[in-house]
Amino acid sequence: MNKSIYFIMGLVLAGIGTAGFWALKTQDRPPEPLKKESKKVSLLTINYIPTTPTKPIAEGKFWQLPDTQGEPIEKDLKDLSGKPVILHFWATWCGPCVQELPDLDSYAKKIEDTAHVIAIVADMKDMAKIRNFYQSKGIKNLSISFDKSGQLTRAFRTSALPTSVFINSHGHEIGRIQGAIEWSGTAGRLLNTHLSKN
């Protein structure tokens, strides 16, 4: 009888010892860092609004100010067919536009062989101000382009700035984004891929 009591007590003590050992071992192990959930970026998450059905671009004139002091050159969106076009409406009095423009300038350089980036400025009455702005921000890859008669603004129904309109190589509007874009990040790469597929 006494032997069985000792045997049971031995089992209980062994169990307590084992539990204590594992408890201490667990405490010694440093806590695992929390895994950061990677945020998947898609056209939807960057506020891309597809144009459904895609809309052919009619005549769309804008004026591009040359680097010299010469007269502005009249251009037409139709002349740019064959490559996708990003038509970007902005203004110097628009805070998000000003913050975004240097990033768009770098992006324009990266995709210059595959797409046109046309930045249409709303401050069309003060070209000297825009030249100075470009110089102060180090803008080198975007020409100063403006919508002299407001024709493009009306045709594309841009109600807020900045607005980027995406036009495929066949001259059809395929979508737009209202608001600033992280051109140098994932959003820019995603948009570039999207443009090249359409």
Secondary structure as the mmCIF struct_conf table of DSSP 4:
data_model
#
loop_
_struct_conf.conf_type_id
_struct_conf.id
_struct_conf.beg_label_comp_id
_struct_conf.beg_label_asym_id
_struct_conf.beg_label_seq_id
_struct_conf.end_label_comp_id
_struct_conf.end_label_asym_id
_struct_conf.end_label_seq_id
HELX_RH_AL_P HELX_RH_AL_P1 ASN A 2 ASP A 28
BEND BEND1 ARG A 29 ARG A 29
HELX_LH_PP_P HELX_LH_PP_P1 PRO A 30 VAL A 41
TURN_TY1_P TURN_TY1_P1 LEU A 43 ASN A 47
STRN STRN1 TYR A 48 PRO A 56
STRN STRN2 LYS A 61 LEU A 65
BEND BEND2 ASP A 67 GLY A 70
HELX_LH_PP_P HELX_LH_PP_P2 GLU A 71 PRO A 72
STRN STRN3 ILE A 73 ASP A 76
HELX_RH_3T_P HELX_RH_3T_P1 LEU A 77 LEU A 80
TURN_TY1_P TURN_TY1_P2 SER A 81 GLY A 82
BEND BEND3 LYS A 83 LYS A 83
STRN STRN4 VAL A 85 TRP A 90
TURN_TY1_P TURN_TY1_P3 THR A 92 TRP A 93
HELX_RH_AL_P HELX_RH_AL_P2 GLY A 95 LYS A 110
TURN_TY1_P TURN_TY1_P4 ILE A 111 THR A 114
STRN STRN5 HIS A 116 VAL A 121
BEND BEND4 ALA A 122 ALA A 122
TURN_TY1_P TURN_TY1_P5 MET A 124 LYS A 125
HELX_RH_AL_P HELX_RH_AL_P3 MET A 127 LYS A 137
TURN_TY1_P TURN_TY1_P6 GLY A 138 GLY A 138
BEND BEND5 ASN A 141 LEU A 142
STRN STRN6 ILE A 144 PHE A 146
TURN_TY1_P TURN_TY1_P7 LYS A 148 SER A 149
BEND BEND6 GLY A 150 GLY A 150
HELX_RH_AL_P HELX_RH_AL_P4 GLN A 151 ALA A 155
TURN_TY1_P TURN_TY1_P8 PHE A 156 ARG A 157
BEND BEND7 ALA A 160 PRO A 162
STRN STRN7 THR A 163 ILE A 167
TURN_TY1_P TURN_TY1_P9 SER A 169 HIS A 170
BEND BEND8 GLY A 171 GLY A 171
STRN STRN8 HIS A 172 GLN A 178
BEND BEND9 GLY A 179 GLY A 179
TURN_TY1_P TURN_TY1_P10 TRP A 183 SER A 184
BEND BEND10 GLY A 185 GLY A 185
HELX_RH_AL_P HELX_RH_AL_P5 THR A 186 LYS A 197
#
